[in-house]
Amino acid sequence: MIAPRPVVLEGHGVRLEPLAMAHAQGLREAAADGQLWTLRVTSVPEPQHTEAYIRAALDGQVQGHMLPFAVRDLATDRVVGSTRYHDIVPAVDRVEIGYTWYAASFQRSHVNTACKLLLMTHAFEALGCRVVGWRNDVENLRSQRAIERLGARRDGVLRHHAPRRDGTARDTVMYSLLAEEWPLVRGRLRARLTAGPAGVLLPGPGPHALEGQR
């Protein structure tokens, strides 16, 4: 049975740090890069709600169903976004990856590919997960294509499933990747990153930076 605990994950030019209130200013600055809180299909907090966003994430950690991270770009030493494990189900060795967002200037860079490689490696190879899942707003087509490029399976759509920030109800697309499918996906992710410390993407499109939203 998996037992996720706060941990620092580092590699390929990024570091995932256990989310803390000390990250509030860095998250505000990252969200302001592109005014990401104005996007309808993301979970990015408005500047005045950043501390509440962190408290809610840490409450989820205490309750055992979330493990949130701040994302730091090592080349600039800037906090550039956030991501987390969520909907953790130890009884079936399952986590989902979501609540993922990055500053606009770091989207379609090495950051998202590096974060996915770190999170999935930890989930499958350290925690012993049998499955990793994603859930996505049905209107976020670019994010869905990014998840599918990983090799995740589209499991189905939950209709009228969750509220959006504007009060409308969304349909949620569910994806999953099984442990036996991980080695192929790991190879794909590694192929997207060079051996350089900045984790520069190889030629070709990378995954969209706001994929994997809850």
C-alpha positions in Angstrom: 0.0 0.0 0.0 1.5 3.3 -1.1 2.3 6.0 1.5 3.1 9.3 -0.2 5.1 11.7 2.0 6.6 15.2 1.4 9.8 14.8 -0.7 12.0 17.0 -2.8 12.3 15.8 -6.4 15.0 17.3 -8.5 16.4 16.8 -12.0 16.5 18.0 -15.6 16.7 21.7 -14.5 13.8 21.8 -12.1 13.1 21.1 -8.4 9.8 20.1 -7.0 9.7 21.4 -3.4 7.0 20.4 -0.8 4.5 23.3 -1.0 4.7 25.7 1.9 3.5 29.2 2.8 7.0 30.5 2.1 6.2 29.9 -1.6 3.3 32.4 -1.6 5.1 35.3 -3.2 6.8 33.2 -5.8 3.5 31.7 -6.8 1.9 35.2 -7.0 4.7 36.3 -9.4 4.4 33.1 -11.4 0.7 33.5 -11.8 1.0 37.1 -12.8 3.2 36.0 -15.7 0.3 35.7 -18.1 -2.5 36.5 -15.6 -3.2 32.8 -15.4 -6.1 33.2 -13.0 -8.2 34.6 -15.8 -8.1 31.3 -17.7 -11.4 29.5 -17.4 -10.2 25.9 -17.3 -7.3 26.2 -14.8 -7.1 26.2 -11.0 -4.6 29.1 -10.7 -5.3 31.3 -7.7 -5.9 35.1 -7.9 -3.1 37.0 -6.2 -5.2 37.8 -3.1 -6.2 34.2 -2.7 -2.7 32.6 -2.9 -2.3 31.9 0.8 -5.8 30.3 0.9 -4.8 28.2 -2.1 -1.7 27.0 -0.2 -3.7 26.3 3.0 -6.3 24.3 1.1 -3.5 22.2 -0.6 -1.8 21.6 2.8 -5.2 20.7 4.4 -5.5 18.0 1.6 -2.0 16.8 2.5 -2.9 16.4 6.2 -6.1 14.5 5.2 -3.9 12.2 3.1 -5.4 12.8 -0.4 -3.0 15.4 -1.7 0.7 16.0 -1.9 1.4 19.5 -3.4 4.6 20.9 -4.8 6.0 24.2 -5.8 8.0 24.1 -9.1 11.3 25.9 -9.1 13.4 26.4 -12.3 17.0 25.9 -11.2 18.6 28.0 -13.9 16.8 31.2 -12.6 16.1 30.0 -9.1 12.5 31.2 -9.6 9.3 29.5 -8.4 7.5 29.1 -11.8 4.3 27.2 -10.9 2.8 24.3 -8.9 1.7 20.7 -9.3 0.6 17.9 -7.0 -0.5 14.4 -6.5 -4.2 14.3 -5.7 -7.1 11.9 -5.2 -4.5 9.5 -3.6 -6.1 6.1 -2.9 -3.6 3.9 -1.0 -5.9 0.9 -1.0 -5.4 0.5 -4.8 -2.0 2.2 -5.1 -3.3 5.0 -7.2 -2.5 8.7 -7.5 -3.5 11.4 -9.9 -1.3 14.2 -11.2 -3.0 17.6 -11.5 -3.5 21.2 -10.3 -0.6 21.8 -12.7 0.3 25.3 -13.9 3.3 27.3 -14.9 4.2 30.9 -15.6 3.5 31.9 -19.2 7.2 32.4 -20.0 8.0 28.8 -18.9 5.2 27.2 -20.8 6.3 24.9 -23.7 9.8 24.8 -22.2 11.6 21.9 -20.5 9.7 22.5 -17.2 6.6 20.4 -17.8 8.3 17.5 -19.4 10.8 17.4 -16.5 8.1 17.7 -13.9 6.1 14.8 -15.4 9.2 12.6 -15.6 10.0 13.4 -11.9 6.5 12.8 -10.7 5.8 9.6 -12.6 9.2 8.2 -11.8 8.6 8.8 -8.1 5.0 7.4 -8.3 5.9 4.2 -10.1 9.4 3.5 -8.9 9.6 4.9 -5.4 6.0 4.7 -4.1 5.0 1.6 -6.0 1.9 2.9 -7.7 0.0 0.6 -9.9 -1.7 3.4 -11.8 -1.4 7.2 -12.3 -4.4 9.1 -13.4 -5.3 12.5 -14.8 -8.5 14.4 -15.1 -9.2 17.3 -17.5 -11.9 19.8 -18.5 -13.5 18.5 -21.7 -13.0 22.0 -23.3 -9.2 21.9 -22.7 -8.4 20.1 -25.9 -4.7 21.0 -26.0 -4.2 19.5 -22.6 -5.9 16.4 -23.6 -3.6 16.0 -26.6 -0.6 16.5 -24.3 -1.8 13.7 -22.0 -2.5 11.4 -24.9 1.0 12.1 -26.3 2.4 10.6 -23.1 0.7 7.3 -23.9 -2.0 7.6 -21.2 -5.4 5.9 -21.9 -8.6 7.9 -22.2 -10.9 6.1 -19.8 -14.1 8.1 -20.4 -16.0 11.2 -19.6 -17.8 12.1 -16.4 -20.7 14.3 -17.5 -21.7 17.4 -15.5 -19.0 16.5 -13.0 -17.5 19.5 -11.4 -17.9 23.3 -11.1 -15.7 25.7 -13.1 -14.5 28.9 -11.5 -17.1 30.8 -13.5 -19.9 28.7 -11.9 -20.6 26.6 -15.0 -20.6 22.8 -14.8 -17.9 20.9 -16.7 -17.6 17.5 -18.1 -14.4 15.8 -17.0 -12.2 13.6 -19.2 -10.4 10.8 -17.3 -7.0 9.3 -18.2 -4.8 6.6 -16.7 -1.4 5.0 -17.1 -0.7 1.5 -15.6 2.6 0.5 -14.1 3.3 -2.0 -16.9 2.9 0.9 -19.4 5.3 3.2 -17.6 8.6 2.0 -19.2 7.6 3.0 -22.7 6.3 6.4 -21.4 9.5 6.9 -19.4 11.5 6.4 -22.6 9.4 9.0 -24.4 9.9 11.6 -21.7 13.6 11.0 -21.5 13.8 11.3 -25.3 12.3 14.8 -25.0 15.0 16.1 -22.7 18.7 16.5 -23.6 21.4 15.6 -21.1 22.1 19.3 -20.4 21.4 20.7 -17.0 18.7 23.0 -18.3 16.7 20.1 -19.7 16.3 21.7 -23.1 13.6 20.2 -25.2 14.5 18.2 -28.3 13.1 19.6 -31.6 9.4 19.2 -31.9 6.3 20.2 -29.8 6.3 19.6 -26.1 3.3 19.0 -23.9 1.1 22.0 -23.0 2.0 23.5 -19.7 -1.4 23.6 -18.2 -2.3 19.9 -18.8 -3.4 17.6 -16.1 -5.8 20.0 -14.4 -8.1 18.5 -11.9 
